[in-house]
Amino acid sequence: MDRERVRGGPPQWWRHGPPWAGRWDDEERHVHPPWLSTLLITAFVLIGSHFAAHQQHGDRAPLDSFARVLLVIAGGLLLWRKRYPVAVAFGTAAATLVYLGGGYPYGPVFLTVAVACFSAILAGRRWAAWAAVGMLWAGHVLIGHWLYRWLPPSGDAAAPWGQELVVAAWVVALAAVAELARARREQWARERAERAQAAKRRADEERLRIARELHDVLAHSISVINVQAGVGLALLDSDPEQARQALTAIKAKSKEALGEVRQVLDTLRAPGAAPRAPAPGLDRLPELVEQAASAGLTVDVEGTAPPLAPGADLAAFRIVQEALTNVVRHSQSRHARVRLGHDGRALRLRIDDDGPASGADAGGSGNGLAGMRERAAALGGTIEAGPRPDGGWRVLAELPLKAQEDR
């Protein structure tokens, strides 16, 4: 049972449209004519007109073959009401006028015009619908108050004006209902487009988040592995024990990187599922310092961070990780400093190295700084990165303690 019905609210389709609401588009008009509904309407008009002829016997002309042909034509035209709404609206109105001009019994013949005009309004051809019903009403007035003298049945009197007002009221009511249906259908279409756009935006954001995570994990890990591999190759003959330690560090780091990559990819296999391991945060900063030391980089850490929300904690850790990775890749300095500071409003991170730049191609993708800025911007923070006045490089990050994701 629908949860909204249990709570007493309207069903879901009332807000977003029934399942068939999207079938009235231009492509649908060229596929699958509405055979069943057309057949049912035509049969109803023929049977209803047959009974109406018995009730109006003596007042109207008898229902002959020509009258039945007109009824079939008016009903059969509805088969093309989705593909040619304008032509069908005018065609059913014209066939109905000829039927009325023949003096045949009043009955459900007006139903064909109502369905045709309703379809025309839903298709956005409201001028055609209004013109068709206006033509039908004007022709009915002309027949009932002037041409009746020369048209069957003989001896017929002029139609009362009150009848014309009733017919006009029904015409306006029909058009009003059709306009309401059209407005509702357009609202459903807008809501579907907005939901599709929101889903695409969420997918793009998730794809960007995963790409950022993979970049940060792989860039740092591969940088450490690259340094350790260089050490191992250099010392393979002269100091086998040191080379063994480098290979051990490569094995440990690659295993850790594979675990983090697997954790990121798990979110693709099971969207929305809780991660199997907690996301890294600043509590793993000592581990990051140890990994940097294995790559030949000494890191001094000053200050402490306050308790952070998971998203801010992960962003702060990744920013420090990427900054240290860039030092390993691009700087000749073997010493870096990480300073943590905060007030009641924001966490401040500063990562410095003394440089100068190595000038060698480190094989990076160039997306590290962009990724850091994206992480900070997602939380309402800022990143500044650039050379220091006294040489070296500095990264300054400011992350609000109450991030946008928690507001």
C-alpha positions as CSV (number, residue, x, y, z in Angstrom):
1,M,0.0,0.0,0.0
2,D,1.2,3.5,-0.8
3,R,2.7,5.1,2.3
4,E,1.2,8.5,1.4
5,R,-2.3,6.9,1.3
6,V,-1.6,5.5,4.8
7,R,-0.7,8.9,6.1
8,G,-3.8,10.4,4.5
9,G,-2.0,12.5,1.9
10,P,-2.6,12.5,-1.8
11,P,-1.1,9.6,-3.9
12,Q,2.3,10.2,-5.5
13,W,1.0,10.4,-9.0
14,W,-1.2,13.5,-8.1
15,R,2.0,15.5,-7.7
16,H,4.1,14.0,-10.4
17,G,1.5,12.9,-12.9
18,P,0.0,9.5,-13.7
19,P,2.1,6.9,-15.6
20,W,0.4,7.9,-18.9
21,A,0.9,11.6,-18.5
22,G,4.0,11.7,-20.7
23,R,2.4,10.0,-23.7
24,W,1.0,13.1,-25.3
25,D,4.2,14.3,-26.9
26,D,5.0,14.8,-30.6
27,E,6.7,11.4,-31.0
28,E,3.7,9.6,-29.6
29,R,1.4,11.2,-32.2
30,H,3.2,9.2,-34.9
31,V,2.9,5.8,-33.2
32,H,0.0,3.5,-32.4
33,P,-3.3,5.3,-33.3
34,P,-5.9,5.0,-30.5
35,W,-7.9,2.2,-32.1
36,L,-9.7,0.9,-29.0
37,S,-10.9,4.3,-27.7
38,T,-12.0,5.3,-31.2
39,L,-13.9,2.1,-31.6
40,L,-15.6,2.4,-28.2
41,I,-16.5,6.1,-28.8
42,T,-17.9,5.4,-32.3
43,A,-20.0,2.5,-31.0
44,F,-21.3,4.5,-28.2
45,V,-22.3,7.3,-30.5
46,L,-24.1,5.0,-32.9
47,I,-26.0,3.1,-30.2
48,G,-26.8,6.3,-28.4
49,S,-28.1,8.0,-31.5
50,H,-30.2,4.9,-32.3
51,F,-32.0,5.1,-28.9
52,A,-32.3,8.9,-29.3
53,A,-34.0,8.4,-32.7
54,H,-36.7,6.3,-31.0
55,Q,-37.3,8.9,-28.3
56,Q,-37.4,11.8,-30.8
57,H,-39.5,10.0,-33.4
58,G,-41.8,12.5,-35.1
59,D,-39.8,15.5,-33.9
60,R,-36.6,14.8,-35.9
61,A,-35.8,13.1,-39.2
62,P,-35.4,9.3,-38.9
63,L,-31.9,7.9,-38.6
64,D,-31.1,6.7,-42.2
65,S,-27.9,5.3,-43.8
66,F,-26.5,8.8,-44.5
67,A,-26.9,9.7,-40.9
68,R,-25.1,6.6,-39.8
69,V,-22.3,7.3,-42.3
70,L,-21.9,10.8,-40.8
71,L,-21.7,9.3,-37.3
72,V,-19.1,6.8,-38.4
73,I,-17.1,9.5,-40.1
74,A,-17.2,11.8,-37.0
75,G,-16.1,8.9,-34.8
76,G,-13.6,7.5,-37.2
77,L,-11.8,10.8,-37.5
78,L,-10.8,10.4,-33.8
79,L,-8.3,7.8,-34.9
80,W,-6.0,10.6,-36.1
81,R,-6.7,13.0,-33.2
82,K,-3.1,12.7,-31.8
83,R,-1.3,13.0,-35.2
84,Y,-3.6,15.7,-36.8
85,P,-5.4,17.4,-33.9
86,V,-6.4,20.5,-35.9
87,A,-7.8,18.6,-38.9
88,V,-9.7,16.2,-36.6
89,A,-11.2,19.1,-34.6
90,F,-12.6,20.8,-37.6
91,G,-13.5,17.5,-39.4
92,T,-15.6,16.3,-36.5
93,A,-17.3,19.7,-36.1
94,A,-18.1,19.8,-39.8
95,A,-19.5,16.2,-39.8
96,T,-21.6,17.1,-36.8
97,L,-22.9,20.2,-38.5
98,V,-24.0,18.2,-41.6
99,Y,-25.7,15.7,-39.3
100,L,-27.6,18.5,-37.5
101,G,-28.4,20.2,-40.8
102,G,-30.0,16.9,-41.9
103,G,-32.5,17.3,-39.0
104,Y,-31.3,14.0,-37.5
105,P,-32.0,13.3,-33.8
106,Y,-29.9,15.0,-31.1
107,G,-27.8,12.5,-29.2
108,P,-24.2,11.7,-28.3
109,V,-22.9,13.0,-31.6
110,F,-21.4,16.0,-29.8
111,L,-19.1,13.6,-27.9
112,T,-16.9,13.2,-31.0
113,V,-16.4,17.0,-31.2
114,A,-15.7,17.1,-27.4
115,V,-13.0,14.4,-27.6
116,A,-11.4,16.0,-30.7
117,C,-11.3,19.5,-29.2
118,F,-10.0,18.1,-25.9
119,S,-7.2,16.4,-27.7
120,A,-6.4,19.5,-29.7
121,I,-6.1,21.6,-26.5
122,L,-3.9,19.0,-24.9
123,A,-1.7,19.1,-28.0
124,G,-1.3,22.8,-27.6
125,R,-3.7,23.7,-30.5
126,R,-6.2,25.7,-28.4
127,W,-6.9,28.1,-31.2
128,A,-8.1,25.2,-33.4
129,A,-10.2,23.8,-30.6
130,W,-11.9,27.1,-29.8
131,A,-12.4,27.8,-33.5
132,A,-14.0,24.3,-34.1
133,V,-16.4,24.6,-31.2
134,G,-17.2,28.2,-32.2
135,M,-17.9,27.0,-35.7
136,L,-20.1,24.3,-34.4
137,W,-22.0,26.6,-32.1
138,A,-22.4,29.3,-34.7
139,G,-23.6,26.7,-37.3
140,H,-26.1,25.3,-34.7
141,V,-27.5,28.8,-34.1
142,L,-27.7,29.4,-37.9
143,I,-29.5,26.1,-38.5
144,G,-31.8,26.4,-35.5
145,H,-32.9,30.0,-36.1
146,W,-32.7,30.6,-39.9
147,L,-31.9,27.6,-42.1
148,Y,-34.5,25.4,-40.3
149,R,-37.1,26.7,-42.8
150,W,-35.4,24.9,-45.7
151,L,-33.9,22.0,-43.9
152,P,-35.6,18.8,-42.7
153,P,-37.7,17.9,-40.8
154,S,-40.5,19.8,-42.4
155,G,-42.6,22.0,-40.1
156,D,-39.8,22.3,-37.6
157,A,-39.9,25.4,-35.4
158,A,-37.0,27.7,-34.4
159,A,-34.9,26.4,-31.5
160,P,-35.3,28.3,-28.2
161,W,-32.5,30.7,-27.3
162,G,-32.2,29.1,-23.9
163,Q,-31.1,25.9,-25.6
164,E,-28.3,27.8,-27.3
165,L,-27.2,29.2,-24.0
166,V,-27.0,25.7,-22.5
167,V,-25.0,24.6,-25.5
168,A,-22.6,27.5,-25.1
169,A,-22.2,26.8,-21.4
170,W,-21.3,23.2,-22.1
171,V,-18.8,24.3,-24.7
172,V,-17.1,26.7,-22.3
173,A,-17.1,24.0,-19.6
174,L,-15.5,21.5,-21.9
175,A,-12.8,24.0,-23.0
176,A,-12.1,25.0,-19.4
177,V,-11.6,21.3,-18.3
178,A,-9.3,20.7,-21.3
179,E,-7.3,23.8,-20.4
180,L,-6.9,22.6,-16.8
181,A,-5.8,19.2,-18.0
182,R,-3.3,20.8,-20.3
183,A,-1.9,23.0,-17.6
184,R,-1.6,20.1,-15.2
185,R,0.2,18.0,-17.9
186,E,2.7,20.8,-18.5
187,Q,3.3,21.0,-14.8
188,W,4.0,17.3,-14.7
189,A,6.4,17.6,-17.6
190,R,8.2,20.5,-15.9
191,E,8.5,18.5,-12.7
192,R,9.8,15.4,-14.6
193,A,12.4,17.6,-16.3
194,E,13.4,19.2,-13.0
195,R,13.8,15.8,-11.4
196,A,15.8,14.5,-14.3
197,Q,18.1,17.6,-14.1
198,A,18.5,17.2,-10.4
199,A,19.3,13.5,-10.8
200,K,21.9,14.3,-13.4
201,R,23.4,17.0,-11.2
202,R,23.7,14.6,-8.3
203,A,25.3,12.0,-10.6
204,D,27.8,14.6,-11.8
205,E,28.6,15.6,-8.3
206,E,29.1,12.0,-7.2
207,R,31.3,11.3,-10.2
208,L,33.4,14.3,-9.4
209,R,33.7,13.3,-5.8
210,I,34.8,9.8,-6.7
211,A,37.3,11.1,-9.3
212,R,38.7,13.5,-6.6
213,E,39.0,10.6,-4.1
214,L,40.7,8.4,-6.6
215,H,43.1,11.1,-7.6
216,D,44.1,11.9,-4.0
217,V,44.5,8.3,-3.0
218,L,46.5,7.3,-6.1
219,A,48.6,10.4,-6.4
220,H,49.9,10.2,-2.9
221,S,50.4,6.4,-2.9
222,I,52.1,6.3,-6.3
223,S,54.4,9.2,-5.3
224,V,55.5,7.3,-2.2
225,I,55.9,4.1,-4.2
226,N,57.9,6.0,-6.9
227,V,60.3,7.4,-4.3
228,Q,60.7,4.0,-2.6
229,A,61.3,2.3,-5.9
230,G,64.0,4.7,-6.7
231,V,65.7,4.1,-3.3
232,G,65.4,0.4,-3.8
233,L,67.0,0.5,-7.3
234,A,69.8,2.8,-6.1
235,L,70.7,0.6,-3.1
236,L,69.9,-2.8,-4.6
237,D,73.6,-3.7,-4.9
238,S,75.3,-1.5,-2.3
239,D,72.8,-1.9,0.6
240,P,70.4,-4.9,0.1
241,E,68.9,-4.5,3.5
242,Q,67.9,-0.9,2.8
243,A,66.5,-1.9,-0.5
244,R,64.5,-4.6,1.2
245,Q,63.0,-2.0,3.5
246,A,62.1,0.1,0.5
247,L,60.4,-2.9,-1.2
248,T,58.5,-3.6,2.1
249,A,57.3,0.0,2.2
250,I,56.2,-0.3,-1.4
251,K,54.2,-3.5,-0.6
252,A,52.6,-1.9,2.4
253,K,51.7,1.3,0.6
254,S,50.3,-0.5,-2.4
255,K,48.1,-2.7,-0.2
256,E,46.8,0.4,1.6
257,A,46.1,2.2,-1.7
258,L,44.3,-0.9,-3.0
259,G,42.1,-0.9,0.1
260,E,41.2,2.8,-0.3
261,V,40.5,2.4,-4.0
262,R,38.3,-0.6,-3.3
263,Q,36.4,1.4,-0.7
264,V,35.8,4.2,-3.2
265,L,34.7,1.8,-5.9
266,D,32.3,0.1,-3.5
267,T,30.2,3.2,-3.6
268,L,29.7,2.7,-7.3
269,R,28.6,-0.9,-6.9
270,A,26.2,-0.1,-4.1
271,P,25.1,3.6,-4.2
272,G,23.9,4.9,-0.9
273,A,25.4,2.0,1.1
274,A,27.4,2.7,4.2
275,P,31.2,2.4,3.5
276,R,32.8,-0.7,5.0
277,A,35.6,1.4,6.6
278,P,35.4,4.9,8.0
279,A,36.6,7.7,5.8
280,P,40.1,9.0,6.7
281,G,40.4,12.2,8.8
282,L,43.0,14.3,10.6
283,D,43.3,11.6,13.3
284,R,45.4,9.7,10.6
285,L,47.8,12.6,10.3
286,P,50.6,10.8,12.2
287,E,50.2,7.9,9.7
288,L,50.5,10.5,6.8
289,V,53.6,11.9,8.4
290,E,55.1,8.4,8.6
291,Q,54.4,7.7,5.0
292,A,56.0,11.0,4.0
293,A,59.0,10.1,6.1
294,S,59.3,6.8,4.1
295,A,59.5,8.9,1.0
296,G,62.3,11.0,2.4
297,L,60.2,13.9,3.6
298,T,60.3,15.1,7.2
299,V,57.1,16.7,8.3
300,D,56.6,18.8,11.5
301,V,53.0,19.2,12.7
302,E,52.0,22.1,14.9
303,G,48.6,22.6,16.6
304,T,45.5,20.5,16.9
305,A,42.2,20.4,15.1
306,P,38.8,20.6,16.8
307,P,36.2,17.8,16.3
308,L,35.0,18.0,12.7
309,A,32.1,16.8,10.8
310,P,33.0,13.7,8.6
311,G,32.9,15.7,5.4
312,A,35.2,18.4,6.7
313,D,37.5,15.9,8.4
314,L,37.9,14.0,5.1
315,A,38.5,17.3,3.1
316,A,41.1,18.5,5.6
317,F,43.0,15.2,5.5
318,R,42.9,15.1,1.7
319,I,44.2,18.7,1.5
320,V,47.1,18.0,3.7
321,Q,47.8,14.7,1.8
322,E,47.7,16.4,-1.6
323,A,49.9,19.3,-0.3
324,L,52.6,16.8,1.0
325,T,52.3,14.8,-2.2
326,N,53.1,17.9,-4.2
327,V,56.1,18.5,-2.0
328,V,57.4,15.0,-2.7
329,R,56.8,15.4,-6.4
330,H,57.8,19.0,-7.2
331,S,60.1,20.3,-4.5
332,Q,63.8,19.7,-3.7
333,S,63.1,20.4,-0.1
334,R,63.0,17.4,2.2
335,H,61.3,19.2,5.0
336,A,57.7,20.4,5.3
337,R,55.6,22.0,8.0
338,V,51.9,21.5,8.7
339,R,50.2,23.9,11.0
340,L,46.6,23.5,12.3
341,G,44.7,26.4,13.8
342,H,41.1,27.3,14.5
343,D,38.8,29.7,16.1
344,G,35.1,29.4,16.8
345,R,34.4,29.8,13.1
346,A,36.9,28.0,10.9
347,L,39.7,25.5,10.7
348,R,42.9,26.8,9.2
349,L,45.5,24.6,7.6
350,R,48.9,25.8,6.4
351,I,51.4,23.6,4.7
352,D,54.9,25.0,3.9
353,D,58.0,23.8,2.2
354,D,61.3,25.6,1.7
355,G,61.7,24.7,-2.0
356,P,63.0,25.3,-4.6
357,A,61.1,23.5,-7.2
358,S,62.8,20.4,-8.6
359,G,61.9,21.3,-12.2
360,A,61.6,17.6,-13.1
361,D,58.5,16.1,-14.6
362,A,56.8,14.3,-11.8
363,G,54.1,12.7,-13.9
364,G,51.2,14.4,-12.2
365,S,47.8,15.1,-13.8
366,G,47.7,18.7,-12.8
367,N,44.4,18.2,-11.0
368,G,45.7,18.3,-7.4
369,L,45.2,22.0,-6.7
370,A,41.8,21.9,-8.6
371,G,40.7,19.0,-6.4
372,M,41.7,20.8,-3.2
373,R,39.8,23.9,-4.2
374,E,36.7,21.8,-5.1
375,R,36.8,20.1,-1.7
376,A,37.1,23.4,0.1
377,A,34.4,25.1,-2.0
378,A,32.0,22.2,-1.4
379,L,32.2,23.1,2.3
380,G,32.1,26.8,1.9
381,G,35.8,27.2,2.4
382,T,38.8,28.6,0.4
383,I,42.2,27.5,-0.7
384,E,45.2,29.6,-1.6
385,A,48.3,28.1,-3.0
386,G,51.5,29.8,-4.3
387,P,55.1,30.6,-3.8
388,R,56.2,32.2,-0.6
389,P,58.0,35.6,-0.6
390,D,61.1,34.0,1.0
391,G,61.1,31.0,-1.3
392,G,59.4,27.7,-1.2
393,W,55.6,27.0,-1.5
394,R,52.7,27.5,0.8
395,V,49.1,26.1,0.8
396,L,46.6,27.9,3.0
397,A,43.2,26.3,3.5
398,E,40.2,27.6,5.5
399,L,37.2,25.3,6.2
400,P,34.2,26.5,8.1
401,L,33.5,24.5,11.3
402,K,29.8,24.6,10.4
403,A,30.1,23.4,6.8
404,Q,27.4,24.0,4.2
405,E,26.6,20.3,4.1
406,D,25.6,20.5,7.8
407,R,23.5,23.6,7.6
